[in-house]
Amino acid sequence: MSLGDDTGQTRIRLPEGSDGDPYGGARRGGRSSSRSLVTVVGVVVLLIAAIAFANRGGDDSAAEEGAASADSPKAAATAPSGKKPVTTKAAGIPAGFTHDREGAQSAAANYAVVLGSAEMFTKARRDAILRSIIVPDRVADFEAELDKAYTPEFNKNVGLNEDGTTPKDFTFVSRTSPIGTKVTESSADTATVEVWCSGLLGLAGESSTNPVTSSWFTITIQLEWTSGDWKIVTHSQKDGPSPVPGDERASSADEMAKAVQEYGGFTYAR
């Protein structure tokens, strides 16, 4: 169902017919029109109710908060707080997170994005990223560890040139998108945060032997409050949770390359 367009009208998409016509085949008589009118009226009523609920006064919310126990929000562990993303950056990476559990989750989500980005495949940029998000006394260890991981052989396996550059006429894709976060341990100045993510990796191009594929994984990040911000002490990754794949048509190489070039990323806040 689609609600609203540029003309201010409400459009209702009927269920698909047996012949595959998304609009239900041949046009029906007045009975179908009456049913559509009832559906439209029902949708409008639901919208009004939803708006009224969203605009309720603060008294009900306060009562609900008072009645809830300290651990009651477990079922909504990834519900957004409504806080705005940070407005500052360090080395092009979001910075200046709040000194609390929500700030730690925001930091972990944003750090997961940059650790899974295409920028990590370039030595100079990778080192700058690590200096920005890792606790100072662990930066050298991270640099050495990742230098061993991002080898010429690894670059070739993902479709890049040995030096990490992208072959001519191709678009390299490496993106991580957080789906949700969860704090598993925390204290005043430390936090362990799990970030559930989806990822894209591959080379978009007509003759690519490494097409862009998707994956699902969870990154566990241990953070420490250092020099006025959350920094990474350690991080690890495991597969899943992974949903059942949908039946969408895979996009062409040109479509995928264009999407990567035209759609920017986000700054994540808990």
Residue pairs with C-beta under 8 A, 6 or more apart in sequence:
1 12
1 13
1 43
2 11
2 12
2 13
3 10
3 11
3 43
3 47
4 10
4 11
5 11
10 40
10 43
10 44
12 36
12 39
12 40
12 43
13 22
13 23
14 23
14 24
14 36
15 24
16 22
16 24
17 23
17 24
17 25
18 25
19 25
73 79
77 180
77 182
78 179
78 180
78 181
78 182
78 196
80 269
80 270
81 102
81 269
81 270
83 98
83 102
83 106
83 269
83 270
84 269
85 94
85 106
85 266
85 267
85 268
85 269
86 94
86 95
86 96
86 97
86 106
86 267
86 269
87 96
88 94
88 95
88 96
89 95
90 132
91 128
91 129
91 131
91 132
93 110
93 111
93 114
93 129
93 132
93 133
94 106
94 107
94 110
94 267
94 268
95 132
95 229
96 228
96 229
97 103
97 104
97 106
97 107
97 229
97 230
98 106
99 225
101 183
101 186
101 191
101 270
102 269
102 270
103 230
103 270
104 183
104 186
104 191
104 193
104 223
104 230
105 181
105 182
105 183
105 191
105 193
105 270
106 268
106 269
106 270
107 193
107 223
107 229
107 230
108 181
108 191
108 193
108 195
108 219
108 221
108 223
108 230
109 178
109 181
109 195
109 268
109 270
110 267
110 268
111 133
111 221
111 232
111 235
112 176
112 178
112 195
112 197
112 219
112 221
113 175
113 176
113 177
113 178
113 265
113 268
114 120
114 129
114 133
115 129
115 133
115 176
115 219
115 235
116 174
116 175
116 176
116 197
116 199
117 174
117 175
117 176
118 172
118 173
118 174
118 175
119 125
119 126
119 129
120 126
120 129
120 146
120 150
120 174
121 150
121 155
121 158
121 160
121 164
121 172
121 174
122 164
123 147
123 150
123 164
126 143
126 146
126 150
127 143
130 139
130 142
130 143
130 146
131 139
133 231
133 232
134 142
134 231
134 232
135 224
135 226
135 231
135 232
135 233
136 226
136 227
136 231
138 232
138 233
138 234
150 164
152 162
152 163
153 162
155 161
155 162
155 163
155 164
156 162
157 210
158 172
158 174
158 201
158 202
158 203
158 210
159 167
159 170
159 172
159 202
159 203
159 208
159 209
159 210
160 166
160 167
160 172
160 203
161 167
166 172
166 203
167 203
167 205
169 205
169 206
170 203
170 204
170 205
170 208
170 257
171 203
171 204
171 205
171 256
171 257
171 260
171 261
172 203
172 204
173 200
173 201
173 202
173 203
173 204
173 212
173 256
173 260
174 199
174 200
174 201
175 199
175 200
175 260
175 265
176 197
176 198
176 199
177 197
177 198
177 199
177 265
178 195
178 196
178 197
178 268
179 196
179 197
179 198
180 195
180 196
181 193
181 194
181 195
181 196
181 270
182 193
182 194
182 196
183 191
183 192
183 193
184 192
184 193
184 194
184 220
185 191
185 192
186 192
188 225
189 224
189 225
190 222
190 223
190 224
190 225
190 233
191 222
191 223
191 230
192 220
192 221
192 222
192 223
193 220
193 221
193 223
194 218
194 219
194 220
194 221
195 218
195 219
195 220
195 221
196 216
196 218
196 241
197 216
197 217
197 218
197 219
198 214
198 215
198 216
199 214
199 215
199 216
199 217
200 212
200 213
200 214
201 212
201 213
201 215
202 208
202 210
202 211
202 212
202 213
203 209
203 210
203 211
203 212
204 211
204 212
204 253
204 254
204 256
204 257
204 260
205 253
205 257
206 253
206 254
208 253
211 253
212 256
215 239
215 242
216 239
216 240
216 241
216 242
216 243
217 237
217 238
217 239
217 240
218 237
218 238
218 239
218 240
218 241
219 235
219 236
219 237
220 235
220 236
220 237
220 238
221 232
221 234
221 235
222 232
222 233
222 234
222 235
223 230
223 231
223 232
223 233
224 230
224 231
224 233
225 231
251 259
